[in-house]
Amino acid sequence: MQFVVFYRSDPSALPGLQAVYPRHAAYFQAFAAEGGLIGIGTFDNPAVNGSMGIFTSRERAEEFIAGDPFVLEGLAVPSEIREWNALTFGPQDSA
């Protein structure tokens, strides 16, 4: 079982997101190195459609949210954590 966090942000927050992104990137890279973060990223037009993160446990998802600079600065709001019963396959071509 994996856990997916969905985030939304206000389109007017784009300048703040860009300013805080270096801290956010350092945070998610360090968090991933500790384990528990499977993937993170934006959807098309992230200011409108948001982003998501995939975690190995609800606890790790909650820990990530609690320290995420985007969340702490009020630039991204986690809307929910959902259990995901993922079926995964080998590497895919990026064509």
Summary of the structure (lengths in Angstrom):
residues: 95
radius of gyration: 13.5
end to end distance: 28.2
largest distance: 38.6
contacts: 236
relative contact order: 0.29
helix: 44%
strand: 27%
